[in-house]
Amino acid sequence: MPLDPPDPRSRLAAFGNQLVDVHLHLREELARLRSDVAAHLVSGGERPRELKAHCLAFCTALTRHHTAEDEGVFPVLARRHPELRPVLEELSRDHEQVTEILRAVQKLVDGLGTGPEPDPAEVRRISGELDGLVALVESHFTYEERKLVTALNGLDGRLPEGFADFALRDLTGT
């Protein structure tokens, strides 16, 4: 039985908490992707096509999340909480770094052979990029949550179109 969509007012009241939920989901997906890559190194794991699809899905979700923040969430917070502007600028710079790593990961994954056994050296390079991504994303999410959750939970009134539901889109992929 499908769940009823949450009441928009309750989502607004806990928007910062939903940000944490989105981050938890993305952390879990990144851990799963890392695990898939590690499985390749140990036992062949998923075939390259499945690994490519998983990587593309994760990269797309993380990019969508950061784009929603940069284009929707951060401008609202900057207007309503000018004291957060330096934090928001730093977080946006992190987004640019994450984008560069995601491009590198995607390029490496796209280069995997199409046979059942990819070159272990290729998979190790992907694993190294993912290690860097994990470190950056974990630091970024923790900092963002510490600095923004209270401000997000305190927002009231009318928010820009799409602002209140970006977290739900990120979690569901719709």
N, C-alpha and C positions, 0 to 999 in steps of 0.2 A: 504494500500500500504506500503510495507516494506521500511524502511529508507535505503539509501545508506550508506555503511560503511564510517566513517570519513576518510579523507585523513591522512595517517600516519604522514606526516610532520606537519600538524596542531595539531595532537594529541601530537607529541613531543613538539611542541612549548608551549602547555598548559598542560603538564603532571601534574604539581602541582595542577592546577585547576581541573583536572580530579580526582585527589586524594580526593579533597574536595567533589566532586560529589559522589564518592564512599562512603565516610564517611556519607554524607547526606542520601544516600540510606540505609546504614546499621543502622543509627540512627532511621530512619523511621520504618524499619523492627523490630528493638528492641522495639520501642514504641508500635508497633502493637502486638508483642508477649506479652509484659507486659499487654497490654489491654485485650488480650485473657485470660490471667491468672486471671486478676482482675474480668473479666466477670464470670469466674467459681466461684469465691468467692461470688459474688452477686446473680447470677441467674442460675448458671449451665453452661452458655456459651457454647463453643464448646465441643463436646464429646472428651474424652481422646485421641482417635485415631487421630483426627484432630490436637489437641494440640501437640501431639507427633510429627506429621509430620511437623508442623510449626516450632517447636523447632529444629528438626533435620535440616531443611532447613536453618534456621538462623545460627545455630552453624557451619554448613558446610561452608556457605558463609563467615562468619567471620574468620574461620580457614584458608580457602583458601586465603583470603585477606592477613592475617598476614604471611602465608607461602610464598606468592609471595614477600612480602616486605623483609622478612628475607633472602630468598634465591636469589632474583633477584635485588631488588631495593637497599637495604641497602649496599650490597657489592660494587655496582657501585658508590653510593654516597660516601662511605668511601674512595674509590680510588681517586675519583675526588675532593672530599672536605674533606681532612683529619681532618680539624677542627671540622667536624660534628661527628667524631667517638664516643665521649662520649655520644652525644645525641642518636645516633643510638644504642649504647649498652643499654642505658636506655630504649629506645623504645622496644628493643628485650626482655628485662627483663619484661616489661609490657605485652608483648605477652605471656610470660610464665605464668604470673598471670592470664591473661584472659583465657588461655587454662585450667588452674585448675578450674576456676569458671565454664567454659563451661562444663567440665567433671562432675562437681557436679550437674549442672542444668540438663544435659542429664540423669544422673543416677536417679535423682528424677523424671524426666518426664517418664523415662522408667519404674519406679516403680508404676506409676499410675495404678489404677485398670482398668479393661477392661469394666466395667459396665458403664452405662450412667452417673452416679454420683460419681466422685472420692471423696475420703476422703478430707474434707476441710483442715485438718491439713497438708496433703501432698501438697495441692495447696498453702497454706501459706508458706511452706518451699521453694517451687519453687519461689514464689513471693519475698521472702527475698533474695534468691540468685540473682534473676534478678535485685533487687534494688542495690545490690553490683556491679553487672556487669555494670549497667547503669552508676554508679558513676565512675568506673574505665575507662570504654570505653569513656565516655564524656571527662574526664580529658586527657586521652591518645590521642584521636583524636585532641583535641584543641591544645595540646602541639606539636604534630606531624605536624599539619598544620602550626602553628606559626614558627616552626624551619625548615621545609623542603620545603614548597611550592616554595619559591624563588629559592632555589637550583635546584629543579626539573624543574621548568619552564626555568631555564637557561641552562639545559643540551642540548648539541648539538652533532652532529656527530653520529656515529654508536653505537647503544646500543645492549646489549646482546639479544639473541633470547628470545622472550616472554616478554621482559621488557616493551616495549611500549604498549602492549595490555593487561596487567594484569588488569587494571581498567575496561576495556570493559568486560572481562571475569567475573569479580566480579559482575558487574551490570546485566549481562544477564544470568549468571549461566552456560555459555557454555565454 
